[in-house]
Amino acid sequence: MRGMPNDAPSASAPTRQRIITAVLRIIGEDGVAAVTNRRIAKEAGVSLGSVTYHFETQHDLLRESLLYFVREEARHFTELADQCQTDGLDIADAASLAGQVACGAALDSAHLAPFELYLHAGRDERLRESAAEAFRAYDRLATQILTALGVPDADRLAATTVALVMGLQLRRLATGGPADDLADALLLLVRGAVGPSAERDRTA
């Protein structure tokens, strides 16, 4: 999970987009409780009326912000999955690429926003379907990438792969540690699923 940009929304961006970007930044900095229409308007550089015009309730704001984040993630990782298919990456290369994606993302408050939203979904059942949709998107992408790498029954391993990546990203956020463990853990997981003989066949 890469996290949304931590910069202020562009003045040229559509109002709805600026509001969502501001919401994600506020959540990352101070948590869901800090999301108020007045602060959103200030952060997004829009009028207070614009916030309520585009989003009638805070629930609408949080749901749409979560789904927007996931759509951006899906777009990015779909490109990564396509690269796995077209570039003929082997398992070690794919794990290394995943580690580079994680290392390339700066540790900042924007990375905390999705975790805050997922935790909030645990307290607010109205957000759970949106959270479930988010994880289904991650699982589909993990399945696509694992399939491209020749992992058998990739769909069965997808949720475990997603949990591994998110868990290690959360650990990195909490400790400020490097992302090297992510590549090593993914390599271990996929090699175990493929088996040594199958990997040799792919690289032969």
Disulfide bonds with the S-S distance in Angstrom:
none
